[in-house]
Amino acid sequence: MASDDRVKFEASLSPADEDGPARLYVWIRRFHGDEELTGRYEVFEDLPRLDELIERAEAKGQDTADLRTARAGFAEILGRQS
């Protein structure tokens, strides 16, 4: 990734309720300098898929600190150890 390209991850947690299971919503935003190029949502209902996203992002050298923080909270909501 070029030095002025970056990815920002924003996450929000939704606990389980009568409408469905707990979910983690991740907004993945790609920037070139200050300009946002693209963005997309990913929805996670389990840790393995989230772990795959984190591994892929780390392999690309992306900052995953926010994802790891969100993972810890999601694991807590799911009642699992992180």
All heavy atoms as an XYZ file, in Angstrom:
657
protein
N       0.845     -1.170      0.000
C       0.000      0.000      0.000
C       0.892      1.234      0.000
O       1.860      1.309      0.737
C      -0.883     -0.049      1.269
C      -1.981      0.949      1.240
S      -3.156      0.926      2.633
C      -3.240     -0.716      3.168
N       0.562      2.199     -0.828
C       1.348      3.433     -0.890
C       1.283      4.149      0.450
O       0.334      4.006      1.203
C       0.821      4.337     -1.998
N       2.305      4.956      0.730
C       2.396      5.590      2.046
C       1.230      6.522      2.339
O       0.906      6.748      3.502
C       3.722      6.321      2.188
O       3.784      7.369      1.235
N       0.578      7.075      1.330
C      -0.555      7.961      1.605
C      -1.898      7.230      1.498
O      -2.949      7.841      1.599
C      -0.520      9.193      0.708
C      -0.414      8.861     -0.765
O      -0.225      7.672     -1.099
O      -0.512      9.786     -1.583
N      -1.867      5.910      1.286
C      -3.075      5.091      1.304
C      -3.229      4.489      2.695
O      -2.243      4.099      3.325
C      -2.989      3.955      0.291
C      -3.078      4.431     -1.138
O      -3.487      5.586     -1.362
O      -2.739      3.642     -2.035
N      -4.463      4.441      3.159
C      -4.699      3.830      4.478
C      -6.112      3.289      4.529
O      -6.971      3.638      3.726
C      -4.460      4.826      5.599
C      -5.396      6.003      5.609
C      -5.015      7.033      6.689
N      -5.733      8.260      6.499
C      -6.946      8.518      6.988
N      -7.548      7.620      7.708
N      -7.530      9.680      6.749
N      -6.326      2.416      5.498
C      -7.633      1.827      5.756
C      -7.994      2.137      7.194
O      -7.145      2.047      8.094
C      -7.617      0.301      5.522
C      -8.937     -0.327      5.913
C      -7.291     -0.013      4.080
N      -9.232      2.509      7.396
C      -9.717      2.779      8.752
C     -10.884      1.833      9.023
O     -11.775      1.669      8.188
C     -10.180      4.233      8.867
C     -10.648      4.601     10.250
C     -10.994      6.076     10.344
C     -11.432      6.400     11.765
N     -11.778      7.806     11.914
N     -10.840      1.202     10.199
C     -11.896      0.288     10.606
C     -12.697      0.941     11.731
O     -12.121      1.407     12.708
C     -11.301     -1.027     11.127
C     -10.472     -1.760     10.106
C      -9.098     -1.654     10.111
C     -11.078     -2.545      9.145
C      -8.327     -2.328      9.176
C     -10.315     -3.226      8.200
C      -8.933     -3.112      8.215
N     -14.019      0.964     11.577
C     -14.900      1.479     12.612
C     -15.891      0.369     12.928
O     -16.486     -0.216     12.016
C     -15.627      2.731     12.145
C     -14.678      3.875     11.829
C     -15.375      5.063     11.180
O     -16.610      5.042     11.028
O     -14.663      6.005     10.805
N     -16.080      0.080     14.211
C     -16.922     -1.047     14.594
C     -17.992     -0.621     15.587
O     -17.789      0.295     16.379
C     -16.053     -2.147     15.197
N     -19.124     -1.324     15.504
C     -20.171     -1.146     16.509
C     -20.738     -2.518     16.841
O     -20.893     -3.376     15.968
C     -21.264     -0.191     16.025
O     -21.928     -0.720     14.912
N     -21.016     -2.702     18.117
C     -21.519     -3.973     18.614
C     -23.020     -3.906     18.820
O     -23.553     -2.901     19.283
C     -20.863     -4.319     19.954
C     -19.372     -4.608     19.923
C     -18.812     -4.626     21.330
C     -19.108     -5.932     19.242
N     -23.676     -5.012     18.514
C     -25.104     -5.130     18.740
C     -25.342     -6.423     19.516
O     -25.074     -7.511     18.998
C     -25.842     -5.174     17.403
O     -27.194     -5.449     17.590
N     -25.833     -6.331     20.758
C     -26.073     -7.555     21.524
C     -27.244     -8.349     20.948
O     -28.070     -7.816     20.190
C     -26.381     -7.046     22.930
C     -26.843     -5.644     22.740
C     -26.171     -5.132     21.500
N     -27.308     -9.608     21.308
C     -28.426    -10.450     20.886
C     -29.719     -9.901     21.467
O     -29.748     -9.365     22.571
C     -28.201    -11.886     21.353
N     -30.781    -10.020     20.696
C     -32.098     -9.621     21.168
C     -33.139    -10.484     20.469
O     -32.795    -11.452     19.792
C     -32.350     -8.122     20.940
C     -32.268     -7.700     19.489
O     -32.362     -8.557     18.582
O     -32.106     -6.497     19.232
N     -34.401    -10.129     20.608
C     -35.460    -10.942     20.009
C     -35.394    -10.952     18.483
O     -35.970    -11.823     17.833
C     -36.845    -10.471     20.477
C     -37.212     -9.067     20.059
C     -36.685     -7.979     20.985
O     -36.135     -8.287     22.067
O     -36.802     -6.810     20.618
N     -34.665    -10.017     17.888
C     -34.537     -9.957     16.433
C     -33.386    -10.796     15.884
O     -33.279    -10.960     14.675
C     -34.362     -8.508     15.972
C     -35.601     -7.672     16.224
O     -36.715     -8.228     16.166
O     -35.454     -6.465     16.479
N     -32.506    -11.295     16.758
C     -31.418    -12.116     16.248
C     -30.224    -12.164     17.172
O     -30.234    -11.615     18.277
N     -29.153    -12.814     16.688
C     -27.945    -12.993     17.498
C     -27.136    -11.704     17.605
O     -27.392    -10.730     16.901
C     -27.169    -14.046     16.708
C     -27.577    -13.824     15.291
C     -29.034    -13.419     15.361
N     -26.147    -11.751     18.484
C     -25.211    -10.632     18.611
C     -24.480    -10.462     17.287
O     -24.192    -11.440     16.587
C     -24.218    -10.898     19.733
N     -24.200     -9.211     16.953
C     -23.498     -8.923     15.700
C     -22.460     -7.828     15.923
O     -22.643     -6.952     16.753
C     -24.484     -8.444     14.635
C     -25.411     -9.511     14.142
C     -26.274     -8.990     13.006
N     -27.150    -10.026     12.525
C     -28.395    -10.207     12.956
N     -28.906     -9.410     13.863
N     -29.126    -11.182     12.473
N     -21.409     -7.908     15.139
C     -20.407     -6.853     15.088
C     -20.456     -6.277     13.680
O     -20.326     -7.006     12.690
C     -19.012     -7.400     15.382
C     -17.885     -6.381     15.263
C     -17.975     -5.345     16.379
C     -16.538     -7.063     15.293
N     -20.679     -4.976     13.588
C     -20.714     -4.281     12.307
C     -19.395     -3.541     12.149
O     -19.011     -2.771     13.019
C     -21.872     -3.282     12.265
C     -23.222     -3.939     12.412
C     -23.787     -4.136     13.670
C     -23.921     -4.381     11.301
C     -25.012     -4.745     13.810
C     -25.164     -4.991     11.431
C     -25.702     -5.168     12.684
O     -26.924     -5.782     12.824
N     -18.707     -3.792     11.043
C     -17.423     -3.143     10.777
C     -17.547     -2.348      9.485
O     -17.913     -2.889      8.440
C     -16.272     -4.167     10.663
C     -14.963     -3.460     10.316
C     -16.125     -4.960     11.958
N     -17.266     -1.058      9.576
C     -17.243     -0.175      8.424
C     -15.784     -0.071      8.021
O     -14.938      0.384      8.795
C     -17.826      1.175      8.808
C     -17.880      2.220      7.744
C     -17.310      3.458      7.805
C     -18.540      2.175      6.478
N     -17.590      4.164      6.655
C     -18.337      3.398      5.828
C     -19.288      1.187      5.826
C     -18.849      3.675      4.562
C     -19.796      1.464      4.564
C     -19.577      2.702      3.960
N     -15.465     -0.525      6.822
C     -14.095     -0.527      6.315
C     -13.988      0.611      5.313
O     -14.647      0.589      4.276
C     -13.757     -1.875      5.648
C     -13.979     -3.010      6.647
C     -12.328     -1.866      5.116
C     -13.992     -4.389      6.017
N     -13.182      1.601      5.645
C     -13.056      2.798      4.822
C     -11.641      2.906      4.283
O     -10.679      2.850      5.029
C     -13.393      4.031      5.654
C     -14.796      3.970      6.231
C     -15.037      5.032      7.269
N     -14.970      6.356      6.663
C     -14.857      7.461      7.378
N     -14.782      7.426      8.682
N     -14.811      8.631      6.768
N     -11.507      3.083      2.966
C     -10.209      3.228      2.310
C      -9.998      4.684      1.928
O     -10.883      5.313      1.352
C     -10.140      2.347      1.077
C     -10.212      0.884      1.409
C      -9.978      0.019      0.180
N     -10.133     -1.369      0.501
C      -9.239     -2.113      1.142
N      -8.099     -1.591      1.498
N      -9.474     -3.374      1.415
N      -8.807      5.173      2.233
C      -8.455      6.565      1.968
C      -7.183      6.648      1.133
O      -6.298      5.793      1.241
C      -8.185      7.312      3.285
C      -9.391      7.491      4.147
C      -9.768      6.509      5.049
C     -10.149      8.650      4.076
C     -10.879      6.674      5.864
C     -11.257      8.831      4.884
C     -11.623      7.838      5.781
N      -7.104      7.689      0.366
C      -5.867      8.102     -0.299
C      -5.648      9.533      0.161
O      -6.388     10.435     -0.232
C      -5.996      8.026     -1.819
C      -4.744      8.446     -2.521
N      -3.636      7.627     -2.621
C      -4.409      9.607     -3.123
C      -2.691      8.264     -3.274
N      -3.128      9.479     -3.582
N      -4.667      9.721      1.033
C      -4.500     11.023      1.683
C      -5.728     11.289      2.539
O      -6.127     10.457      3.337
N      -6.357     12.436      2.345
C      -7.575     12.777      3.084
C      -8.850     12.381      2.351
O      -9.941     12.514      2.889
C      -7.618     14.281      3.372
C      -6.563     14.705      4.368
O      -6.145     13.864      5.195
O      -6.141     15.876      4.325
N      -8.706     11.903      1.125
C      -9.871     11.573      0.302
C     -10.322     10.136      0.549
O      -9.544      9.186      0.425
C      -9.534     11.748     -1.175
C     -10.690     11.432     -2.093
C     -10.318     11.558     -3.563
O      -9.162     11.913     -3.875
O     -11.197     11.295     -4.385
N     -11.602      9.979      0.901
C     -12.156      8.635      1.074
C     -12.492      8.072     -0.298
O     -13.234      8.685     -1.073
C     -13.400      8.664      1.956
C     -13.929      7.276      2.250
C     -15.015      7.238      3.310
O     -15.324      8.293      3.890
O     -15.538      6.155      3.546
N     -11.917      6.902     -0.598
C     -12.122      6.291     -1.906
C     -13.317      5.345     -1.917
O     -14.140      5.399     -2.826
C     -10.863      5.532     -2.331
C      -9.588      6.361     -2.424
C      -8.398      5.456     -2.734
C      -9.734      7.455     -3.460
N     -13.374      4.464     -0.961
C     -14.458      3.482     -0.889
C     -14.770      3.176      0.558
O     -13.978      3.458      1.459
C     -14.094      2.145     -1.588
O     -12.982      1.550     -0.906
C     -13.779      2.325     -3.042
N     -15.889      2.554      0.755
C     -16.265      2.072      2.077
C     -17.266      0.950      1.932
O     -18.029      0.905      0.960
N     -17.232      0.032      2.879
C     -18.200     -1.065      2.851
C     -18.417     -1.579      4.269
O     -17.559     -1.414      5.138
C     -17.749     -2.183      1.930
C     -16.620     -3.037      2.480
C     -16.298     -4.198      1.538
N     -15.502     -5.209      2.175
C     -14.201     -5.171      2.381
N     -13.519     -4.113      1.977
N     -13.561     -6.144      2.971
N     -19.571     -2.172      4.486
C     -19.881     -2.795      5.768
C     -19.625     -4.285      5.691
O     -19.884     -4.920      4.666
C     -21.357     -2.605      6.133
C     -21.652     -1.339      6.876
C     -22.343     -0.311      6.268
C     -21.252     -1.175      8.192
C     -22.631      0.861      6.946
C     -21.522     -0.004      8.879
C     -22.222      1.000      8.247
O     -22.494      2.155      8.921
N     -19.133     -4.821      6.777
C     -19.053     -6.264      6.988
C     -19.821     -6.534      8.272
O     -19.702     -5.770      9.241
C     -17.607     -6.734      7.156
C     -16.754     -6.618      5.926
C     -16.865     -7.824      5.005
O     -17.361     -8.889      5.440
O     -16.451     -7.686      3.849
N     -20.598     -7.594      8.299
C     -21.370     -7.970      9.472
C     -20.877     -9.334      9.939
O     -20.788    -10.273      9.142
C     -22.885     -8.032      9.157
C     -23.669     -8.403     10.398
C     -23.365     -6.704      8.585
N     -20.561     -9.418     11.228
C     -20.023    -10.652     11.793
C     -20.943    -11.158     12.892
O     -21.408    -10.383     13.726
C     -18.623    -10.412     12.377
C     -17.645     -9.943     11.342
C     -17.484     -8.593     11.088
C     -16.911    -10.856     10.607
C     -16.600     -8.151     10.113
C     -16.023    -10.413      9.630
C     -15.865     -9.066      9.390
N     -21.189    -12.476     12.874
C     -21.962    -13.119     13.926
C     -21.117    -14.124     14.698
O     -21.613    -14.764     15.620
C     -23.198    -13.809     13.335
C     -24.202    -12.828     12.769
C     -25.440    -13.498     12.210
O     -25.536    -14.742     12.253
O     -26.313    -12.762     11.725
N     -19.836    -14.266     14.294
C     -18.944    -15.195     14.987
C     -17.515    -14.674     14.948
O     -17.185    -13.780     14.174
C     -19.042    -16.602     14.385
C     -18.685    -16.644     12.905
O     -17.720    -15.966     12.483
O     -19.365    -17.347     12.148
N     -16.696    -15.232     15.796
C     -15.297    -14.794     15.883
C     -14.399    -15.311     14.761
O     -13.507    -14.572     14.325
C     -14.713    -15.182     17.242
C     -15.340    -14.464     18.439
C     -14.774    -15.021     19.736
C     -15.130    -12.976     18.345
N     -14.584    -16.541     14.264
C     -13.661    -17.016     13.230
C     -13.609    -16.126     11.986
O     -12.528    -15.851     11.464
C     -14.183    -18.423     12.898
C     -14.831    -18.878     14.175
C     -15.461    -17.630     14.737
N     -14.744    -15.666     11.495
C     -14.744    -14.782     10.321
C     -14.056    -13.468     10.632
O     -13.330    -12.921      9.810
C     -16.181    -14.500      9.858
C     -16.652    -15.426      8.774
C     -17.913    -14.942      8.061
N     -17.680    -13.722      7.325
C     -18.397    -12.605      7.454
N     -19.402    -12.544      8.280
N     -18.127    -11.538      6.732
N     -14.295    -12.928     11.819
C     -13.644    -11.682     12.226
C     -12.137    -11.890     12.311
O     -11.359    -11.055     11.862
C     -14.205    -11.194     13.555
C     -13.582     -9.933     14.125
C     -13.709     -8.755     13.166
C     -14.205     -9.602     15.470
N     -11.719    -13.012     12.881
C     -10.285    -13.308     12.975
C      -9.640    -13.376     11.598
O      -8.503    -12.926     11.410
C     -10.055    -14.614     13.740
C     -10.358    -14.481     15.224
O     -10.393    -13.343     15.739
O     -10.585    -15.526     15.872
N     -10.361    -13.918     10.608
C      -9.841    -13.964      9.239
C      -9.629    -12.554      8.693
O      -8.612    -12.285      8.046
C     -10.792    -14.743      8.333
C     -10.818    -16.229      8.606
C     -11.892    -16.947      7.799
O     -12.518    -16.320      6.911
O     -12.125    -18.134      8.079
N     -10.586    -11.654      8.945
C     -10.442    -10.265      8.496
C      -9.225     -9.616      9.150
O      -8.430     -8.956      8.477
C     -11.697     -9.452      8.817
C     -11.588     -7.948      8.537
C     -11.454     -7.675      7.044
C     -12.781     -7.212      9.122
N      -9.064     -9.827     10.440
C      -7.927     -9.247     11.160
C      -6.607     -9.785     10.595
O      -5.669     -9.013     10.349
C      -8.038     -9.518     12.677
C      -9.233     -8.740     13.255
C      -6.746     -9.146     13.393
C      -9.591     -9.118     14.683
N      -6.541    -11.076     10.357
C      -5.315    -11.674      9.809
C      -4.990    -11.106      8.430
O      -3.828    -10.792      8.136
C      -5.452    -13.197      9.733
C      -5.416    -13.874     11.082
C      -5.691    -15.362     10.995
O      -5.556    -15.951      9.893
O      -6.048    -15.951     12.027
N      -6.007    -10.973      7.565
C      -5.773    -10.420      6.225
C      -5.297     -8.972      6.313
O      -4.377     -8.564      5.594
C      -7.049    -10.496      5.378
C      -7.391    -11.882      4.877
C      -8.491    -11.864      3.828
N      -9.655    -11.071      4.167
C     -10.743    -11.517      4.792
N     -10.807    -12.785      5.163
N     -11.759    -10.708      5.046
N      -5.912     -8.195      7.194
C      -5.533     -6.785      7.341
C      -4.103     -6.669      7.861
O      -3.324     -5.839      7.373
C      -6.514     -6.074      8.276
N      -3.747     -7.485      8.827
C      -2.384     -7.442      9.364
C      -1.364     -7.857      8.307
O      -0.277     -7.284      8.230
C      -2.272     -8.314     10.603
C      -2.970     -7.697     11.802
C      -2.965     -8.576     13.042
O      -2.739     -9.806     12.925
O      -3.218     -8.027     14.125
N      -1.717     -8.844      7.479
C      -0.809     -9.289      6.418
C      -0.551     -8.165      5.419
O       0.511     -8.117      4.798
C      -1.384    -10.507      5.710
N      -1.509     -7.245      5.281
C      -1.349     -6.102      4.378
C      -0.706     -4.907      5.072
O      -0.547     -3.848      4.479
C      -2.712     -5.672      3.830
C      -3.342     -6.694      2.920
C      -4.720     -6.241      2.492
C      -5.393     -7.292      1.635
N      -6.761     -6.884      1.255
N      -0.364     -5.064      6.360
C       0.277     -3.989      7.101
C      -0.682     -2.930      7.603
O      -0.256     -1.835      7.967
N      -1.973     -3.239      7.649
C      -2.969     -2.273      8.107
C      -3.040     -2.263      9.630
O      -2.778     -3.267     10.288
C      -4.339     -2.611      7.507
C      -4.331     -2.524      5.995
C      -5.543     -3.152      5.348
O      -6.304     -3.864      5.980
N      -5.709     -2.896      4.059
N      -3.403     -1.126     10.180
C      -3.539     -0.958     11.621
C      -4.831     -1.649     12.072
O      -5.920     -1.246     11.674
C      -3.575      0.524     11.973
C      -3.696      0.782     13.462
O      -3.695     -0.185     14.259
O      -3.806      1.959     13.830
N      -4.702     -2.665     12.907
C      -5.862     -3.432     13.350
C      -6.192     -3.221     14.827
O      -6.965     -3.983     15.400
C      -5.653     -4.940     13.091
O      -4.492     -5.369     13.806
C      -5.508     -5.241     11.609
N      -5.628     -2.190     15.436
C      -5.862     -1.955     16.867
C      -7.355     -1.808     17.165
O      -7.867     -2.414     18.126
C      -5.100     -0.732     17.343
N      -8.082     -1.036     16.345
C      -9.517     -0.855     16.572
C     -10.278     -2.164     16.382
O     -11.231     -2.446     17.112
C     -10.089      0.216     15.647
C      -9.617      1.613     16.003
O      -9.194      1.832     17.165
O      -9.665      2.493     15.126
N      -9.855     -2.973     15.406
C     -10.495     -4.272     15.201
C     -10.261     -5.193     16.389
O     -11.161     -5.912     16.809
C      -9.973     -4.940     13.929
C     -10.525     -4.442     12.612
C      -9.860     -5.176     11.443
C     -12.028     -4.618     12.552
N      -9.058     -5.185     16.916
C      -8.748     -6.052     18.066
C      -9.547     -5.625     19.299
O     -10.019     -6.467     20.058
C      -7.257     -6.064     18.340
C      -6.500     -6.760     17.218
C      -5.245     -7.425     17.721
N      -4.722     -8.324     16.718
C      -5.038     -9.615     16.620
N      -5.893    -10.141     17.451
N      -4.497    -10.368     15.690
N      -9.715     -4.330     19.486
C     -10.534     -3.836     20.596
C     -11.982     -4.271     20.407
O     -12.631     -4.741     21.356
C     -10.448     -2.299     20.690
O      -9.082     -1.942     20.917
C     -11.323     -1.754     21.790
N     -12.495     -4.123     19.193
C     -13.865     -4.546     18.902
C     -14.016     -6.048     19.087
O     -15.039     -6.517     19.599
C     -14.238     -4.147     17.483
N     -12.987     -6.815     18.709
C     -13.041     -8.263     18.867
C     -13.182     -8.654     20.336
O     -13.942     -9.547     20.686
C     -11.787     -8.925     18.275
C     -11.895    -10.438     18.283
C     -10.553    -11.128     18.253
N     -10.695    -12.565     18.152
C     -10.978    -13.366     19.169
N     -11.158    -12.875     20.377
N     -11.092    -14.665     18.995
N     -12.425     -7.984     21.187
C     -12.485     -8.290     22.619
C     -13.895     -8.045     23.164
O     -14.425     -8.872     23.915
C     -11.458     -7.458     23.379
N     -14.508     -6.937     22.782
C     -15.868     -6.652     23.221
C     -16.869     -7.632     22.651
O     -17.814     -8.051     23.333
N     -16.684     -8.020     21.397
C     -17.575     -8.977     20.750
C     -17.465    -10.337     21.423
O     -18.467    -10.998     21.679
C     -17.234     -9.056     19.270
C     -18.225     -9.808     18.423
C     -19.589     -9.673     18.613
C     -17.789    -10.634     17.406
C     -20.501    -10.350     17.813
C     -18.682    -11.314     16.596
C     -20.039    -11.176     16.803
N     -16.233    -10.757     21.729
C     -16.027    -12.036     22.412
C     -16.727    -12.032     23.769
O     -17.332    -13.033     24.162
C     -14.531    -12.313     22.581
N     -16.664    -10.902     24.450
C     -17.338    -10.789     25.747
C     -18.846    -10.930     25.577
O     -19.499    -11.643     26.334
C     -16.990     -9.453     26.393
C     -17.528     -9.304     27.791
C     -17.057     -8.022     28.433
O     -15.903     -7.617     28.205
O     -17.863     -7.422     29.156
N     -19.389    -10.256     24.567
C     -20.827    -10.359     24.315
C     -21.206    -11.803     23.978
O     -22.237    -12.308     24.418
C     -21.269     -9.412     23.177
C     -21.299     -7.977     23.694
C     -22.623     -9.796     22.608
C     -21.629     -6.948     22.637
N     -20.369    -12.480     23.225
C     -20.660    -13.858     22.852
C     -20.422    -14.832     24.000
O     -20.751    -16.007     23.898
C     -19.794    -14.273     21.654
C     -20.088    -13.560     20.332
C     -19.068    -13.969     19.277
C     -21.506    -13.854     19.867
N     -19.811    -14.337     25.082
C     -19.559    -15.208     26.229
C     -18.386    -16.125     26.053
O     -18.300    -17.173     26.687
N     -17.459    -15.728     25.178
C     -16.264    -16.538     24.914
C     -15.034    -15.778     25.371
O     -15.029    -14.576     25.461
C     -16.131    -16.816     23.427
C     -17.286    -17.587     22.876
C     -17.051    -17.859     21.430
N     -18.195    -18.557     20.861
C     -18.353    -18.783     19.593
N     -17.458    -18.397     18.733
N     -19.414    -19.420     19.158
N     -13.976    -16.508     25.576
C     -12.700    -15.867     25.886
C     -12.071    -15.363     24.592
O     -12.192    -15.981     23.556
C     -11.733    -16.854     26.524
C     -12.161    -17.271     27.901
C     -11.135    -18.209     28.517
O     -10.227    -18.690     27.862
N     -11.315    -18.458     29.780
N     -11.410    -14.221     24.683
C     -10.723    -13.693     23.495
C      -9.318    -14.214     23.430
O      -8.798    -14.785     24.324
C     -10.729    -12.182     23.519
O     -10.153    -11.692     24.697
